[in-house]
Amino acid sequence: MSEAQETPTSATIRCHDDEERWAAVVGRDRSAGDLFVYSVATTGVYCRPGCGARRPRREHVGFHVSPEAAEKEGFRPCRRCRPNEPSLAERHAKAVAAACRAIETAVEPPALDALAEAAGMSRSHFHRVFKNVTGVTPRAYIAGDRGDRVREALRTSRSVTDAIYDAGFNSSGRFYAASSGMLGMAPSTFRRGGAGETIRFAVGECSLGSVLVAATEKGVCTILLGDDPGALVHELEARFSRAELAGGDTEFESLVARVVGLVEAPALGHDLPLDIRGTAFQQRVWRALREIHAGQTASYGGIAAVIGSPTASRAVASACAANPLAVAIPCHRVVRSDGAPGGYRWGVERKQALLSREAPA
């Protein structure tokens, strides 16, 4: 998969030569704003590629790797796009990152108005910016963070009652109203390590080897790929160590067939019911992965930027490695910034095969 096929939101677009840079200027491509600036000899000004100023003639345009480089050659910054200041996308990412930290460190979930005021935006504008950067609404992010707190509190607190208050809930009613959606099961069941929960599973075969599919009442919770069916079952047992695992029936076999079909033709997408369980950060990463269309790729750094954590490339890679739903959550579409496939939980060869199947004809 070439870098040119990467999704524009992945912050991995490359402008390898002046022809491509000029195309970015003509198209007012804001996503190229961190890659170069251009100067106009007749005005003595330099701009970002996405500047809304009148388009200059090509013969008057020069390209520079940075604002500093342009200023060393005597050009001054455009007053319209302000290329010597942080870009709008950078300012938004910084504001959202600060809001995420405020949510994660607050004892009580902060109000949307308070978050917007701290970001220097109106309520509605902040809501739009937050969703554009993270892929989720502030409310959904807060719910994910509360879910993390609940899971941790249930693991470490002496009782469910203690966990309610350790997680920041000020009433048991609010806790129980929210806990099922956060945990996928009753708090007492989660505290027992999934004991009492029934998970159906079956192992099938596909062109990439064996595929294990497991599901709860809510939906598919695990899709594993490998060469050894027994090893896949052991991995499922380790993940749900205290749940009751049951073989799938005839109806379940049809679900396995749908998953096999997804592996064979991932570009067709799916409508599988999913039971996705993970930390708030993992959920943010996995949501971003599901926005990458077949035939496109994104870099780990690009995904980190999309979710509002531009320095979290390694954490994004870890979240991809922890993805329990092969192909359904398309972590195979995340590659290194140089276009190389990078790692894959189920083997690089399988990753390359999936990408080849999705490549445009």
C-alpha positions in Angstrom: 0.0 0.0 0.0 1.5 3.3 -1.0 1.6 6.4 1.2 -0.5 8.2 -1.4 -3.3 5.8 -0.4 -3.3 6.8 3.3 -6.3 8.5 4.7 -6.0 12.4 4.7 -6.9 12.4 8.4 -3.9 10.3 9.3 -1.5 13.2 9.2 0.9 11.1 7.1 0.5 12.8 3.7 3.8 13.3 2.0 4.8 16.0 -0.6 7.8 14.4 -2.2 8.6 17.1 -4.9 7.6 20.6 -5.9 4.9 19.3 -8.3 3.1 17.6 -5.4 3.6 20.7 -3.2 2.2 23.0 -5.9 -0.8 20.6 -6.1 -1.3 21.0 -2.4 -1.2 24.8 -2.7 -3.7 24.8 -5.6 -6.0 22.5 -3.6 -5.5 24.6 -0.5 -4.7 21.3 1.4 -4.7 22.2 5.1 -3.4 18.7 6.0 -0.1 19.6 4.3 0.4 22.6 6.6 3.0 20.9 8.8 5.1 19.7 5.8 6.1 22.9 4.1 5.3 26.6 3.5 5.4 28.5 0.2 6.7 32.0 -0.6 5.6 34.4 -3.3 8.4 36.4 -4.8 6.2 39.3 -5.9 4.8 40.0 -2.5 7.6 38.9 -0.2 5.2 36.8 1.9 5.1 33.1 2.8 2.0 31.1 3.5 0.6 27.7 4.6 -0.5 25.4 1.7 -4.2 25.9 2.9 -4.1 29.7 2.9 -7.2 31.3 1.5 -5.4 34.1 -0.1 -5.5 34.6 -3.9 -3.6 31.9 -5.7 -0.2 33.2 -7.0 1.3 32.3 -10.4 3.4 29.2 -10.3 6.6 30.9 -11.5 6.5 33.3 -8.5 6.3 30.5 -5.9 9.0 28.9 -3.9 8.8 26.1 -1.3 10.5 25.9 2.2 10.7 23.2 4.8 9.7 25.5 7.6 8.7 29.1 8.5 12.2 29.7 9.8 13.7 28.7 6.4 11.4 31.1 4.6 12.3 33.9 6.9 16.0 33.3 6.5 15.4 34.0 2.8 13.8 37.3 3.6 10.1 36.5 3.4 7.6 37.6 6.0 4.6 35.6 7.4 1.2 36.0 5.8 -1.2 38.0 8.1 -4.1 35.8 6.9 -2.9 32.3 7.6 -0.2 33.2 10.2 2.2 30.4 9.2 4.6 31.3 11.9 2.0 30.4 14.6 0.6 27.0 15.5 -2.0 25.8 13.0 -5.7 25.7 13.8 -5.5 21.9 13.9 -2.6 22.1 16.4 -4.4 24.5 18.6 -7.5 22.3 18.5 -5.5 19.2 19.3 -3.8 21.0 22.2 -7.1 22.2 23.6 -8.7 18.8 23.4 -5.7 17.1 24.9 -6.0 19.5 27.9 -9.7 18.7 28.1 -9.0 15.0 28.1 -6.5 15.5 31.0 -9.1 17.5 32.9 -11.6 14.7 32.5 -9.2 12.0 33.5 -8.0 13.9 36.7 -11.3 15.3 37.9 -13.0 13.7 40.9 -16.5 14.4 39.4 -17.1 14.5 35.6 -16.6 18.2 34.5 -19.5 19.9 32.8 -19.4 20.6 29.1 -19.6 24.4 29.8 -16.6 24.3 32.0 -14.5 22.3 29.5 -15.5 24.7 26.7 -14.7 27.8 28.8 -11.3 26.4 29.7 -10.6 25.8 25.9 -11.7 29.4 25.1 -14.6 28.2 22.9 -18.4 28.3 22.9 -20.2 25.1 24.1 -21.3 24.1 20.6 -17.9 24.9 19.0 -16.0 22.9 21.6 -18.4 20.0 21.2 -17.7 19.9 17.4 -13.9 20.3 17.8 -13.7 17.6 20.5 -15.6 15.1 18.3 -13.5 16.0 15.2 -10.3 15.4 17.1 -11.1 12.4 19.2 -13.9 10.8 17.1 -16.2 10.7 20.1 -18.3 13.3 21.9 -17.2 14.8 25.3 -20.0 12.8 26.9 -18.8 9.5 25.4 -15.2 10.2 26.4 -16.3 10.9 29.9 -18.3 7.7 29.9 -15.2 5.8 28.7 -13.1 7.3 31.4 -15.7 6.5 34.1 -15.6 2.9 32.7 -11.9 2.7 33.2 -12.3 4.0 36.8 -15.1 1.5 37.5 -13.0 -1.5 36.2 -10.0 -0.5 38.2 -12.0 0.2 41.3 -13.8 -3.2 41.1 -10.4 -4.9 40.8 -8.8 -3.1 43.8 -11.7 -2.1 46.2 -12.8 -4.3 49.1 -16.4 -4.4 47.9 -18.7 -3.2 45.1 -19.9 -0.5 47.5 -16.4 0.8 48.0 -15.8 0.7 44.3 -18.8 2.9 43.7 -17.2 5.8 45.6 -13.6 5.0 44.6 -14.8 5.4 41.0 -16.2 8.9 41.7 -19.9 8.1 41.8 -21.8 9.9 44.6 -24.7 7.5 44.6 -25.2 3.8 44.0 -28.2 4.5 41.8 -26.2 6.4 39.2 -23.4 3.7 39.4 -25.8 0.8 38.7 -27.6 2.7 35.9 -24.3 3.2 34.1 -22.3 0.1 35.0 -23.9 -2.4 32.6 -23.0 -0.3 29.6 -19.5 0.3 30.9 -18.7 -3.3 31.8 -20.9 -5.4 29.5 -22.0 -7.3 32.6 -23.1 -6.8 36.2 -20.5 -5.2 38.5 -20.5 -8.3 40.7 -19.9 -10.5 37.7 -17.0 -8.3 36.6 -15.5 -8.4 40.1 -15.5 -12.2 39.9 -13.5 -12.1 36.7 -16.4 -12.8 34.4 -17.6 -15.8 36.5 -21.1 -16.7 35.5 -21.0 -15.1 32.1 -21.5 -17.5 29.1 -19.4 -17.0 26.0 -20.1 -19.1 22.9 -17.3 -19.8 20.5 -16.3 -21.9 17.5 -13.2 -22.3 15.3 -13.4 -22.2 11.5 -11.0 -22.2 8.7 -10.2 -19.5 6.1 -7.5 -18.7 3.6 -5.4 -17.1 6.4 -5.5 -20.2 8.6 -7.7 -20.8 11.6 -10.2 -18.3 12.9 -11.8 -18.3 16.3 -15.0 -16.4 16.9 -16.5 -15.8 20.3 -19.6 -13.9 21.3 -21.6 -12.8 24.4 -25.3 -12.0 24.4 -24.3 -8.4 23.3 -22.3 -9.5 20.2 -19.0 -10.7 18.9 -16.3 -10.1 21.6 -13.3 -12.0 20.1 -12.0 -12.8 16.6 -8.6 -14.5 16.6 -6.4 -15.6 13.6 -3.7 -18.2 13.8 -2.3 -21.6 12.6 -3.2 -23.7 15.6 -6.9 -24.0 16.6 -5.9 -25.3 20.1 -3.7 -22.2 20.7 -6.6 -19.9 19.8 -8.9 -21.6 22.2 -6.2 -21.4 25.0 -5.9 -17.6 24.3 -9.7 -17.3 24.6 -9.6 -19.2 27.9 -6.9 -16.9 29.2 -8.8 -13.8 28.3 -12.1 -15.0 29.9 -10.5 -17.1 32.6 -13.6 -17.4 34.8 -16.4 -17.2 32.3 -18.3 -20.3 31.1 -17.2 -21.1 27.5 -19.7 -23.0 25.4 -19.4 -24.4 21.9 -21.5 -22.7 19.3 -24.7 -24.3 17.8 -25.9 -24.3 14.2 -27.1 -20.7 14.5 -23.7 -19.7 15.7 -22.0 -21.4 12.8 -23.7 -18.8 10.5 -22.1 -16.1 12.5 -18.7 -17.8 12.0 -19.4 -17.9 8.3 -20.0 -14.2 8.3 -16.7 -13.6 10.0 -14.9 -15.9 7.5 -16.5 -13.9 4.7 -15.2 -10.7 6.2 -11.7 -12.1 6.4 -11.9 -13.2 2.7 -13.3 -9.9 1.5 -12.6 -7.2 4.2 -13.3 -4.4 1.7 -17.0 -5.3 1.8 -17.3 -4.2 5.4 -19.6 -5.8 7.9 -22.7 -5.3 10.1 -21.6 -7.7 12.9 -23.0 -6.9 16.4 -19.8 -6.3 18.4 -19.2 -6.4 22.2 -16.1 -4.2 22.3 -14.3 -4.1 25.7 -11.3 -2.0 26.4 -9.9 1.0 28.2 -11.0 4.5 27.3 -7.8 5.0 25.4 -8.1 1.7 23.5 -11.7 2.5 22.7 -10.6 5.9 21.2 -8.0 4.2 19.1 -10.3 1.4 17.9 -13.0 3.9 17.0 -10.5 5.8 14.9 -9.4 2.5 13.2 -13.0 1.8 12.2 -13.1 5.2 10.4 -10.2 4.1 8.0 -11.9 2.9 4.8 -10.8 -0.1 2.9 -8.0 0.7 0.4 -6.6 3.3 2.8 -4.0 3.2 5.5 -3.0 5.4 8.4 0.2 5.7 10.4 0.4 5.1 14.2 1.4 8.8 14.6 -1.5 9.8 12.4 -4.0 7.9 14.5 -2.4 9.4 17.7 -3.0 12.9 16.2 -6.6 12.1 15.2 -7.5 11.0 18.7 -5.9 14.2 20.2 -2.8 12.5 21.7 -0.1 13.4 19.1 2.8 12.1 21.2 1.1 8.7 21.9 2.3 6.7 18.8 3.6 3.9 20.9 0.4 3.7 23.0 -1.5 3.6 19.7 0.6 0.7 18.6 0.0 -1.1 21.9 -3.8 -0.5 21.5 -3.6 -2.1 18.0 -1.7 -5.0 19.4 -4.4 -5.5 22.1 -7.3 -5.4 19.5 -9.3 -8.6 20.2 -11.4 -8.3 17.0 -9.2 -9.1 14.0 -10.5 -7.4 10.7 -13.7 -6.2 12.4 -11.6 -3.5 14.0 -9.2 -3.0 11.1 -5.8 -2.6 12.8 -4.2 -4.1 9.7 -4.8 -0.7 8.0 -2.3 1.0 10.4 1.2 1.0 9.0 4.5 2.8 9.8 5.0 6.3 8.6 7.4 5.2 5.8 4.6 2.9 4.4 6.1 -0.3 5.7 3.5 -2.7 7.2 4.9 -2.7 10.8 3.8 -5.3 13.3 0.6 -7.3 13.4 -0.8 -9.4 16.3 -1.6 -12.2 13.9 1.5 -12.1 11.7 2.8 -9.6 9.2 2.1 -12.0 6.3 -1.6 -11.9 7.2 -1.5 -8.2 7.4 0.0 -7.9 4.0 -2.6 -10.3 2.6 -5.5 -8.3 4.0 -4.1 -5.0 2.6 -3.6 -6.7 -0.8 -7.2 -7.8 -0.8 -8.3 -4.2 -0.1 -6.0 -2.5 -2.6 -7.7 -0.7 -5.4 -7.8 -2.7 -8.7 
